[in-house]
Amino acid sequence: MELDRHQDAQRTLAAVHETTEHTGDVYLPWYHLSCALLAFQTGRWDDHRG
């Protein structure tokens, strides 16, 4: 996200979504934070559902 490669960030988050939901643990909050930051940075804050 910091490199303005938002589409790559979106694809990466989509790829790890199921794994983070399944494993939970420490990665789940980081996943949700990353999704929220990406939505904010791309102007889609209202579309973010977590």
C-alpha distance matrix in Angstrom:
0.0 3.8 5.4 5.3 5.6 5.5 8.8 8.2 6.0 8.9 11.4 10.7 11.0 14.0 15.5 15.6 16.7 20.4 20.4 18.9 21.2 24.1 23.7 22.5 23.1 20.5 17.6 18.1 17.1 13.9 13.2 14.2 12.2 8.9 10.3 11.5 8.5 6.8 10.3 10.8 8.1 9.5 13.0 13.9 14.8 18.3 17.5 15.8 18.6 17.2
3.8 0.0 3.8 5.5 7.4 8.5 12.0 11.3 9.6 12.7 15.0 13.9 14.4 17.7 18.8 18.7 20.0 23.7 23.4 21.6 24.2 27.0 26.2 24.8 25.0 22.0 19.5 20.4 19.0 15.6 15.7 16.7 14.2 11.3 13.4 13.9 10.4 9.7 13.1 12.5 9.5 11.6 14.8 16.4 17.0 20.7 20.4 18.8 21.6 20.2
5.4 3.8 0.0 3.8 5.4 8.1 10.9 10.0 9.6 12.9 14.6 14.0 15.4 18.2 19.0 19.6 21.2 24.8 24.6 23.3 26.0 28.6 28.0 27.1 27.4 24.7 21.8 22.9 22.0 18.5 18.1 19.4 17.3 14.1 15.7 16.7 13.4 11.8 15.0 15.0 11.6 12.7 16.1 17.9 19.1 22.7 22.0 20.8 23.8 22.5
5.3 5.5 3.8 0.0 3.8 5.5 8.6 9.1 9.0 11.4 13.5 13.8 14.9 17.2 18.7 19.7 20.8 24.4 24.8 23.6 25.9 28.7 28.6 27.5 28.4 25.8 22.8 23.2 22.3 19.1 18.2 19.0 17.1 13.9 14.6 15.4 12.3 10.1 12.7 12.8 9.2 9.5 13.0 14.9 16.6 20.0 19.3 18.6 21.8 21.1
5.6 7.4 5.4 3.8 0.0 3.8 5.7 5.5 6.3 8.8 10.2 10.8 12.5 14.4 15.6 17.0 18.4 21.9 22.3 21.6 23.9 26.5 26.5 25.9 27.0 24.8 21.5 22.0 21.7 18.5 17.1 18.3 17.1 13.5 13.8 15.5 13.1 10.2 12.9 14.0 11.0 10.4 14.2 15.3 17.3 20.4 19.0 18.3 21.2 20.4
5.5 8.5 8.1 5.5 3.8 0.0 3.8 5.4 4.9 6.1 8.6 9.7 10.4 12.1 14.1 15.5 16.2 19.7 20.7 19.8 21.6 24.5 24.9 24.1 25.5 23.5 20.1 20.0 19.6 16.8 15.0 15.6 14.8 11.3 10.8 12.5 10.6 7.2 9.4 11.1 8.6 7.5 11.2 11.7 13.8 16.8 15.3 14.6 17.5 17.0
8.8 12.0 10.9 8.6 5.7 3.8 0.0 3.8 5.4 5.0 6.2 8.6 9.9 10.5 12.3 14.5 15.3 18.5 19.7 19.5 21.2 23.8 24.6 24.3 26.1 24.6 21.0 20.7 21.0 18.4 15.9 16.8 16.8 13.3 12.2 14.4 13.3 9.7 11.3 13.8 11.8 9.8 13.2 13.0 15.6 18.0 15.7 15.4 17.9 17.7
8.2 11.3 10.0 9.1 5.5 5.4 3.8 0.0 3.8 5.4 5.1 6.1 8.6 9.9 10.5 12.6 14.2 17.3 17.9 17.9 20.1 22.4 22.8 22.8 24.4 22.8 19.1 19.5 20.1 17.1 14.9 16.6 16.5 12.8 12.5 15.3 14.0 10.8 13.3 15.7 13.6 12.6 16.2 15.9 18.0 20.6 18.3 17.3 19.5 18.5
6.0 9.6 9.6 9.0 6.3 4.9 5.4 3.8 0.0 3.8 5.5 5.1 6.2 8.5 9.8 10.8 12.1 15.6 16.1 15.3 17.6 20.2 20.4 19.9 21.3 19.5 16.0 16.2 16.5 13.5 11.4 13.0 12.7 9.0 9.0 11.9 10.6 7.7 10.6 13.0 11.3 11.0 14.5 14.1 15.5 18.3 16.3 14.7 16.8 15.4
8.9 12.7 12.9 11.4 8.8 6.1 5.0 5.4 3.8 0.0 3.8 5.4 5.2 6.1 8.6 10.2 10.4 13.9 15.2 14.7 16.2 19.0 19.9 19.4 21.4 20.2 16.5 15.9 16.5 14.2 11.3 12.3 12.9 9.5 8.1 11.1 10.9 7.6 9.3 12.5 11.7 10.4 13.5 12.1 13.9 16.1 13.6 12.3 14.2 13.3
11.4 15.0 14.6 13.5 10.2 8.6 6.2 5.1 5.5 3.8 0.0 3.8 5.5 5.1 6.1 8.8 10.0 12.8 14.0 14.4 16.1 18.3 19.3 19.5 21.7 20.9 17.1 16.9 18.2 15.9 12.8 14.5 15.5 12.2 11.0 14.5 14.5 11.3 13.1 16.3 15.4 14.0 17.1 15.6 17.5 19.5 16.6 15.3 16.7 15.7
10.7 13.9 14.0 13.8 10.8 9.7 8.6 6.1 5.1 5.4 3.8 0.0 3.8 5.4 5.1 6.4 8.6 11.6 11.8 12.0 14.4 16.4 16.7 17.0 18.8 17.8 14.0 14.4 15.8 13.2 10.5 12.9 13.8 10.5 10.4 14.0 13.8 11.4 13.9 16.7 15.8 15.4 18.6 17.3 18.5 20.8 18.2 16.3 17.3 15.5
11.0 14.4 15.4 14.9 12.5 10.4 9.9 8.6 6.2 5.2 5.5 3.8 0.0 3.8 5.4 5.3 6.0 9.5 10.3 9.6 11.6 14.2 14.8 14.4 16.5 15.5 11.8 11.4 12.7 10.6 7.3 9.4 10.8 7.9 7.2 11.0 11.5 9.6 11.6 14.6 14.6 14.3 17.0 15.3 15.9 18.0 15.5 13.1 13.8 11.8
14.0 17.7 18.2 17.2 14.4 12.1 10.5 9.9 8.5 6.1 5.1 5.4 3.8 0.0 3.8 5.6 5.2 8.0 9.9 10.3 11.4 13.7 15.2 15.4 18.0 17.8 14.1 13.2 15.0 13.6 10.0 11.5 13.6 11.2 9.4 13.1 14.3 12.0 13.0 16.5 16.8 15.7 18.1 15.8 16.9 18.4 15.2 13.4 13.7 12.2
15.5 18.8 19.0 18.7 15.6 14.1 12.3 10.5 9.8 8.6 6.1 5.1 5.4 3.8 0.0 3.8 5.7 7.4 8.2 9.7 11.5 12.9 14.0 15.0 17.5 17.5 13.8 13.7 16.1 14.4 11.2 13.6 15.7 13.1 12.3 16.0 16.9 14.8 16.4 19.7 19.6 18.8 21.5 19.5 20.5 22.1 19.0 17.0 17.1 15.3
15.6 18.7 19.6 19.7 17.0 15.5 14.5 12.6 10.8 10.2 8.8 6.4 5.3 5.6 3.8 0.0 3.8 5.8 5.4 6.1 8.6 10.0 10.6 11.4 13.8 13.8 10.1 10.2 12.9 11.4 8.4 11.3 13.5 11.5 11.3 15.0 16.0 14.7 16.5 19.5 19.7 19.6 22.1 20.1 20.4 22.2 19.5 16.8 16.5 13.9
16.7 20.0 21.2 20.8 18.4 16.2 15.3 14.2 12.1 10.4 10.0 8.6 6.0 5.2 5.7 3.8 0.0 3.8 5.5 5.4 6.2 8.6 10.2 10.3 13.3 13.7 10.3 9.0 11.7 11.2 7.6 9.4 12.4 11.1 9.9 13.3 15.2 14.1 15.1 18.3 19.2 18.9 20.9 18.4 18.4 19.7 16.9 14.2 13.3 10.8
20.4 23.7 24.8 24.4 21.9 19.7 18.5 17.3 15.6 13.9 12.8 11.6 9.5 8.0 7.4 5.8 3.8 0.0 3.8 5.6 5.2 6.1 8.6 9.8 13.2 14.6 11.7 10.3 13.7 13.8 10.6 12.3 15.6 14.7 13.5 16.8 18.9 17.9 18.7 21.9 23.0 22.5 24.4 21.6 21.7 22.5 19.6 17.0 15.5 13.2
20.4 23.4 24.6 24.8 22.3 20.7 19.7 17.9 16.1 15.2 14.0 11.8 10.3 9.9 8.2 5.4 5.5 3.8 0.0 3.8 5.5 5.1 6.0 8.0 10.9 12.3 9.5 9.2 12.9 12.7 10.3 12.8 15.6 14.8 14.6 17.9 19.5 18.9 20.3 23.2 24.0 24.1 26.2 23.8 23.6 24.9 22.2 19.4 18.0 15.2
18.9 21.6 23.3 23.6 21.6 19.8 19.5 17.9 15.3 14.7 14.4 12.0 9.6 10.3 9.7 6.1 5.4 5.6 3.8 0.0 3.8 5.4 5.2 5.3 8.1 9.1 6.2 5.5 9.1 9.3 7.1 9.5 12.3 12.1 12.2 15.1 16.9 16.8 18.2 20.8 21.9 22.4 24.3 22.0 21.3 22.8 20.5 17.3 16.0 12.7
21.2 24.2 26.0 25.9 23.9 21.6 21.2 20.1 17.6 16.2 16.1 14.4 11.6 11.4 11.5 8.6 6.2 5.2 5.5 3.8 0.0 3.8 5.8 5.3 9.0 10.9 8.8 6.5 10.0 11.3 9.0 10.0 13.4 13.8 13.1 15.6 18.1 18.1 18.7 21.4 23.1 23.3 24.8 22.1 21.2 22.0 19.7 16.6 14.5 11.4
24.1 27.0 28.6 28.7 26.5 24.5 23.8 22.4 20.2 19.0 18.3 16.4 14.2 13.7 12.9 10.0 8.6 6.1 5.1 5.4 3.8 0.0 3.8 5.7 9.1 11.8 10.3 9.0 12.8 14.0 12.1 13.6 16.8 17.1 16.7 19.3 21.6 21.5 22.4 25.1 26.6 26.8 28.4 25.7 24.9 25.7 23.3 20.3 18.1 15.2
23.7 26.2 28.0 28.6 26.5 24.9 24.6 22.8 20.4 19.9 19.3 16.7 14.8 15.2 14.0 10.6 10.2 8.6 6.0 5.2 5.8 3.8 0.0 3.8 6.1 8.9 7.9 7.9 11.5 12.6 11.6 13.6 16.3 16.7 17.1 19.6 21.5 21.8 23.2 25.5 26.8 27.5 29.3 27.0 26.0 27.2 25.1 21.8 19.9 16.6
22.5 24.8 27.1 27.5 25.9 24.1 24.3 22.8 19.9 19.4 19.5 17.0 14.4 15.4 15.0 11.4 10.3 9.8 8.0 5.3 5.3 5.7 3.8 0.0 3.8 6.5 6.1 4.9 8.2 10.1 9.6 11.0 13.5 14.6 15.2 17.1 19.2 20.0 21.2 23.2 24.8 25.8 27.3 25.0 23.6 24.8 23.1 19.6 17.6 14.1
23.1 25.0 27.4 28.4 27.0 25.5 26.1 24.4 21.3 21.4 21.7 18.8 16.5 18.0 17.5 13.8 13.3 13.2 10.9 8.1 9.0 9.1 6.1 3.8 0.0 3.8 5.6 6.1 8.3 9.9 10.8 12.4 14.1 15.5 16.8 18.4 20.0 21.3 22.8 24.4 25.8 27.3 28.9 26.9 25.2 26.8 25.5 21.8 20.1 16.4
20.5 22.0 24.7 25.8 24.8 23.5 24.6 22.8 19.5 20.2 20.9 17.8 15.5 17.8 17.5 13.8 13.7 14.6 12.3 9.1 10.9 11.8 8.9 6.5 3.8 0.0 3.8 5.7 6.5 7.3 9.3 11.1 11.8 13.2 15.2 16.6 17.6 19.3 21.1 22.3 23.4 25.3 27.0 25.5 23.7 25.7 24.7 20.9 19.9 16.1
17.6 19.5 21.8 22.8 21.5 20.1 21.0 19.1 16.0 16.5 17.1 14.0 11.8 14.1 13.8 10.1 10.3 11.7 9.5 6.2 8.8 10.3 7.9 6.1 5.6 3.8 0.0 3.8 5.7 5.2 6.1 8.8 9.9 10.5 12.3 14.3 15.3 16.4 18.4 20.0 20.9 22.4 24.4 22.8 21.5 23.6 22.2 18.5 17.8 14.0
18.1 20.4 22.9 23.2 22.0 20.0 20.7 19.5 16.2 15.9 16.9 14.4 11.4 13.2 13.7 10.2 9.0 10.3 9.2 5.5 6.5 9.0 7.9 4.9 6.1 5.7 3.8 0.0 3.8 5.4 5.1 6.4 8.6 9.9 10.7 12.5 14.3 15.5 16.7 18.5 20.0 21.3 22.8 20.8 19.3 20.9 19.5 15.8 14.5 10.8
17.1 19.0 22.0 22.3 21.7 19.6 21.0 20.1 16.5 16.5 18.2 15.8 12.7 15.0 16.1 12.9 11.7 13.7 12.9 9.1 10.0 12.8 11.5 8.2 8.3 6.5 5.7 3.8 0.0 3.8 5.4 5.2 6.1 8.5 9.9 10.6 12.2 14.2 15.4 16.4 18.2 20.0 21.2 19.5 17.5 19.4 18.6 14.8 13.9 10.2
13.9 15.6 18.5 19.1 18.5 16.8 18.4 17.1 13.5 14.2 15.9 13.2 10.6 13.6 14.4 11.4 11.2 13.8 12.7 9.3 11.3 14.0 12.6 10.1 9.9 7.3 5.2 5.4 3.8 0.0 3.8 5.5 5.0 6.0 8.6 9.8 10.4 12.1 14.1 15.2 16.2 18.1 19.9 18.7 17.1 19.6 18.7 15.0 15.0 11.4
13.2 15.7 18.1 18.2 17.1 15.0 15.9 14.9 11.4 11.3 12.8 10.5 7.3 10.0 11.2 8.4 7.6 10.6 10.3 7.1 9.0 12.1 11.6 9.6 10.8 9.3 6.1 5.1 5.4 3.8 0.0 3.8 5.5 5.2 6.2 8.7 10.0 10.6 12.4 14.3 15.4 16.6 18.4 16.7 15.6 17.8 16.3 12.8 12.7 9.2
14.2 16.7 19.4 19.0 18.3 15.6 16.8 16.6 13.0 12.3 14.5 12.9 9.4 11.5 13.6 11.3 9.4 12.3 12.8 9.5 10.0 13.6 13.6 11.0 12.4 11.1 8.8 6.4 5.2 5.5 3.8 0.0 3.8 5.4 5.1 6.2 8.6 9.9 10.6 12.3 14.2 15.4 16.6 14.6 12.9 14.8 13.7 9.9 9.5 6.0
12.2 14.2 17.3 17.1 17.1 14.8 16.8 16.5 12.7 12.9 15.5 13.8 10.8 13.6 15.7 13.5 12.4 15.6 15.6 12.3 13.4 16.8 16.3 13.5 14.1 11.8 9.9 8.6 6.1 5.0 5.5 3.8 0.0 3.8 5.4 5.1 6.1 8.5 9.9 10.5 12.1 14.2 15.4 14.3 12.3 14.9 14.5 10.9 11.6 8.5
8.9 11.3 14.1 13.9 13.5 11.3 13.3 12.8 9.0 9.5 12.2 10.5 7.9 11.2 13.1 11.5 11.1 14.7 14.8 12.1 13.8 17.1 16.7 14.6 15.5 13.2 10.5 9.9 8.5 6.0 5.2 5.4 3.8 0.0 3.8 5.4 5.1 6.1 8.6 9.8 10.4 12.2 14.2 13.3 12.3 15.2 14.3 11.1 12.5 9.8
10.3 13.4 15.7 14.6 13.8 10.8 12.2 12.5 9.0 8.1 11.0 10.4 7.2 9.4 12.3 11.3 9.9 13.5 14.6 12.2 13.1 16.7 17.1 15.2 16.8 15.2 12.3 10.7 9.9 8.6 6.2 5.1 5.4 3.8 0.0 3.8 5.5 5.2 6.2 8.6 10.0 10.7 12.3 10.5 9.8 12.3 10.8 7.7 9.1 7.0
11.5 13.9 16.7 15.4 15.5 12.5 14.4 15.3 11.9 11.1 14.5 14.0 11.0 13.1 16.0 15.0 13.3 16.8 17.9 15.1 15.6 19.3 19.6 17.1 18.4 16.6 14.3 12.5 10.6 9.8 8.7 6.2 5.1 5.4 3.8 0.0 3.8 5.4 5.1 6.1 8.6 10.0 10.7 9.2 7.3 10.0 9.8 6.5 8.5 7.0
8.5 10.4 13.4 12.3 13.1 10.6 13.3 14.0 10.6 10.9 14.5 13.8 11.5 14.3 16.9 16.0 15.2 18.9 19.5 16.9 18.1 21.6 21.5 19.2 20.0 17.6 15.3 14.3 12.2 10.4 10.0 8.6 6.1 5.1 5.5 3.8 0.0 3.8 5.4 5.1 6.0 8.5 9.9 9.8 8.5 12.0 12.1 9.6 12.1 10.7
6.8 9.7 11.8 10.1 10.2 7.2 9.7 10.8 7.7 7.6 11.3 11.4 9.6 12.0 14.8 14.7 14.1 17.9 18.9 16.8 18.1 21.5 21.8 20.0 21.3 19.3 16.4 15.5 14.2 12.1 10.6 9.9 8.5 6.1 5.2 5.4 3.8 0.0 3.8 5.4 5.1 6.1 8.5 8.2 8.4 11.8 11.0 9.1 12.1 11.2
10.3 13.1 15.0 12.7 12.9 9.4 11.3 13.3 10.6 9.3 13.1 13.9 11.6 13.0 16.4 16.5 15.1 18.7 20.3 18.2 18.7 22.4 23.2 21.2 22.8 21.1 18.4 16.7 15.4 14.1 12.4 10.6 9.9 8.6 6.2 5.1 5.4 3.8 0.0 3.8 5.6 5.3 6.1 4.7 4.9 8.1 7.4 6.1 9.6 9.8
10.8 12.5 15.0 12.8 14.0 11.1 13.8 15.7 13.0 12.5 16.3 16.7 14.6 16.5 19.7 19.5 18.3 21.9 23.2 20.8 21.4 25.1 25.5 23.2 24.4 22.3 20.0 18.5 16.4 15.2 14.3 12.3 10.5 9.8 8.6 6.1 5.1 5.4 3.8 0.0 3.8 5.5 5.3 5.9 4.7 8.5 9.5 8.4 11.9 12.1
8.1 9.5 11.6 9.2 11.0 8.6 11.8 13.6 11.3 11.7 15.4 15.8 14.6 16.8 19.6 19.7 19.2 23.0 24.0 21.9 23.1 26.6 26.8 24.8 25.8 23.4 20.9 20.0 18.2 16.2 15.4 14.2 12.1 10.4 10.0 8.6 6.0 5.1 5.6 3.8 0.0 3.8 5.6 7.6 8.0 11.7 12.2 11.4 15.0 14.9
9.5 11.6 12.7 9.5 10.4 7.5 9.8 12.6 11.0 10.4 14.0 15.4 14.3 15.7 18.8 19.6 18.9 22.5 24.1 22.4 23.3 26.8 27.5 25.8 27.3 25.3 22.4 21.3 20.0 18.1 16.6 15.4 14.2 12.2 10.7 10.0 8.5 6.1 5.3 5.5 3.8 0.0 3.8 5.5 7.7 10.7 10.5 10.7 14.4 15.1
13.0 14.8 16.1 13.0 14.2 11.2 13.2 16.2 14.5 13.5 17.1 18.6 17.0 18.1 21.5 22.1 20.9 24.4 26.2 24.3 24.8 28.4 29.3 27.3 28.9 27.0 24.4 22.8 21.2 19.9 18.4 16.6 15.4 14.2 12.3 10.7 9.9 8.5 6.1 5.3 5.6 3.8 0.0 3.8 5.7 8.1 9.0 10.0 13.8 15.1
13.9 16.4 17.9 14.9 15.3 11.7 13.0 15.9 14.1 12.1 15.6 17.3 15.3 15.8 19.5 20.1 18.4 21.6 23.8 22.0 22.1 25.7 27.0 25.0 26.9 25.5 22.8 20.8 19.5 18.7 16.7 14.6 14.3 13.3 10.5 9.2 9.8 8.2 4.7 5.9 7.6 5.5 3.8 0.0 3.8 5.5 5.3 6.7 10.4 12.2
14.8 17.0 19.1 16.6 17.3 13.8 15.6 18.0 15.5 13.9 17.5 18.5 15.9 16.9 20.5 20.4 18.4 21.7 23.6 21.3 21.2 24.9 26.0 23.6 25.2 23.7 21.5 19.3 17.5 17.1 15.6 12.9 12.3 12.3 9.8 7.3 8.5 8.4 4.9 4.7 8.0 7.7 5.7 3.8 0.0 3.8 5.4 5.4 8.8 10.4
18.3 20.7 22.7 20.0 20.4 16.8 18.0 20.6 18.3 16.1 19.5 20.8 18.0 18.4 22.1 22.2 19.7 22.5 24.9 22.8 22.0 25.7 27.2 24.8 26.8 25.7 23.6 20.9 19.4 19.6 17.8 14.8 14.9 15.2 12.3 10.0 12.0 11.8 8.1 8.5 11.7 10.7 8.1 5.5 3.8 0.0 3.8 5.5 8.1 10.8
17.5 20.4 22.0 19.3 19.0 15.3 15.7 18.3 16.3 13.6 16.6 18.2 15.5 15.2 19.0 19.5 16.9 19.6 22.2 20.5 19.7 23.3 25.1 23.1 25.5 24.7 22.2 19.5 18.6 18.7 16.3 13.7 14.5 14.3 10.8 9.8 12.1 11.0 7.4 9.5 12.2 10.5 9.0 5.3 5.4 3.8 0.0 3.8 6.3 9.3
15.8 18.8 20.8 18.6 18.3 14.6 15.4 17.3 14.7 12.3 15.3 16.3 13.1 13.4 17.0 16.8 14.2 17.0 19.4 17.3 16.6 20.3 21.8 19.6 21.8 20.9 18.5 15.8 14.8 15.0 12.8 9.9 10.9 11.1 7.7 6.5 9.6 9.1 6.1 8.4 11.4 10.7 10.0 6.7 5.4 5.5 3.8 0.0 3.8 5.8
18.6 21.6 23.8 21.8 21.2 17.5 17.9 19.5 16.8 14.2 16.7 17.3 13.8 13.7 17.1 16.5 13.3 15.5 18.0 16.0 14.5 18.1 19.9 17.6 20.1 19.9 17.8 14.5 13.9 15.0 12.7 9.5 11.6 12.5 9.1 8.5 12.1 12.1 9.6 11.9 15.0 14.4 13.8 10.4 8.8 8.1 6.3 3.8 0.0 3.8
17.2 20.2 22.5 21.1 20.4 17.0 17.7 18.5 15.4 13.3 15.7 15.5 11.8 12.2 15.3 13.9 10.8 13.2 15.2 12.7 11.4 15.2 16.6 14.1 16.4 16.1 14.0 10.8 10.2 11.4 9.2 6.0 8.5 9.8 7.0 7.0 10.7 11.2 9.8 12.1 14.9 15.1 15.1 12.2 10.4 10.8 9.3 5.8 3.8 0.0
